[in-house]
Amino acid sequence: MFDLFLEKSGNFYDEDGYWGKIIINDFNERFFSNTTFFDKASYQKQWRHAAELLLKKKKSYFLVDVHNPNTSNFFMSWPCYLQDDIVYLQNKMILADQHPLDKIISNEADLGDLRFTNEDDQKISTWETDIQSFVNFLDKINKIQE
């Protein structure tokens, strides 16, 4: 099971946006997507593109919090990697000074390969689900975008 969606509008640290949720099998986490740079439709468009890329190139990422690049130095994302029929996901902060903004937004930033431990040999939190969950997610988001 995989799902990613924005629920209701809200305010967090004086920023307008949407409360959202990611679901990966029995794991779920709420997040806040501010609308200083991306609106709701922009997030959904990026998610559709990310799912399409995952199915084609076996590697992608979903942006869940995109700040105005003139005032922020990071973006929150969920990189995902397809190996066989399993999709591995990790939560990652993308630092703006490491990738050009246009590359981040167009899913062209190279966030590296899938790693299960960091450089200090500490385990990186990783979730997994099946590829069919992403096919279903793409079908759902395509209906929203119509």
Steps between C-alpha positions, in 0.01 A plus 500: 500500500623846411312827513596863522243776530420846630209514741399841631642848477669642804776715642831391650765741629311789338503333157187404310479155349346157529525218749583183315563135563720227358399137545738212434334171597438525878719811541354849469630847570344843486687793351441865417537621140532877493366698205756780483635358172291194404120492508294184548487428125880541471560240771261257332658560160848434644375182670352371174829570320696334782287184480538488121878535531517227761323258268721598203841565656475305829597806703315817595389720790182662624526859621275564799617843616629753247589839644573818311859443386584867566436455871562132571793268474329160497211294362345190659469191283440127487756341266396160366685221326360204308686169528327198348135554604579676829503877547722632780425845643695729730429846637764753400570870525632637169739788562451782252871580480574148373258496205366769265134583563387408149662156538329443836155593373530306173617182682842522337701548820713194567439410864735206482442128502303302754696457822387322813775647722661841515872578492517428876346154440176608670180351361294733277124466555364329192148390412400263224192411303414331172508656154125445450439755777668764285305398191182544707623834636574624148150398387352691795702816446429498126128509582556798732694686229227451236 
